[in-house]
């Protein structure tokens, strides 16, 4: 069982989607940092990810991960 699934399983059902939303954010950030294969491109994408996070806090999220994360 994956950690995110275990966390959701062990939490109240009302929080399951919140766990999935946070996991999606973390999974994307991790993939951008170590799955790209090019350090400069990873840094560029992580800067973009940070701008997307800023947009979330401004109420202007457009990326599906951040749209889902908003209510969380």
C-alpha positions as CSV (number, residue, x, y, z in Angstrom):
1,X,0.0,0.0,0.0
2,X,1.4,3.4,-1.0
3,X,2.0,5.9,1.8
4,X,-0.6,8.3,0.4
5,X,-3.2,5.5,0.3
6,X,-2.3,4.4,3.8
7,X,-2.6,8.0,5.1
8,X,-6.0,8.4,3.5
9,X,-7.1,5.0,4.8
10,X,-6.1,5.9,8.3
11,X,-7.8,9.3,8.3
12,X,-11.4,10.3,8.4
13,X,-13.1,9.8,5.1
14,X,-13.9,13.5,4.9
15,X,-10.1,14.2,4.6
16,X,-9.3,11.6,1.9
17,X,-9.5,14.0,-1.0
18,X,-7.3,16.5,0.9
19,X,-4.6,13.8,1.3
20,X,-4.9,13.0,-2.4
21,X,-4.6,16.7,-3.3
22,X,-1.5,17.2,-1.2
23,X,0.0,14.0,-2.5
24,X,-0.5,15.2,-6.1
25,X,1.2,18.4,-5.4
26,X,4.2,16.6,-3.8
27,X,4.4,14.0,-6.5
28,X,4.5,16.7,-9.3
29,X,7.2,18.7,-7.4
30,X,9.3,15.5,-6.9
31,X,8.9,14.5,-10.5
32,X,9.9,18.0,-11.7
33,X,13.0,17.9,-9.5
34,X,14.3,14.4,-10.3
35,X,12.6,12.9,-13.4
36,X,13.4,15.5,-16.0
37,X,17.0,14.5,-16.5
38,X,18.3,18.0,-17.1
39,X,19.2,20.2,-14.1
40,X,18.5,23.5,-15.8
41,X,15.2,22.3,-17.1
42,X,14.2,21.0,-13.7
43,X,15.0,24.3,-12.1
44,X,13.0,26.2,-14.8
45,X,10.0,23.9,-14.2
46,X,10.3,24.2,-10.4
47,X,10.3,28.0,-10.7
48,X,7.1,27.6,-12.9
49,X,5.7,25.3,-10.2
50,X,6.4,28.0,-7.6
51,X,4.6,30.6,-9.7
52,X,1.6,28.2,-9.9
53,X,1.7,28.0,-6.1
54,X,1.7,31.8,-5.9
55,X,-1.3,31.9,-8.3
56,X,-3.1,29.5,-6.0
57,X,-2.7,31.9,-3.0
58,X,-3.9,34.8,-5.2
59,X,-7.0,32.8,-6.1
60,X,-5.9,32.5,-9.8
61,X,-5.0,28.7,-10.0
62,X,-5.3,27.2,-13.4
63,X,-3.2,24.0,-13.2
64,X,-5.5,21.0,-12.2
65,X,-3.3,20.1,-9.2
66,X,-3.6,23.6,-7.8
67,X,-7.3,23.9,-8.6
68,X,-7.8,20.7,-6.6
69,X,-5.5,21.9,-3.9
70,X,-7.3,25.2,-3.4
71,X,-10.0,24.0,-1.1
72,X,-7.5,21.8,0.8
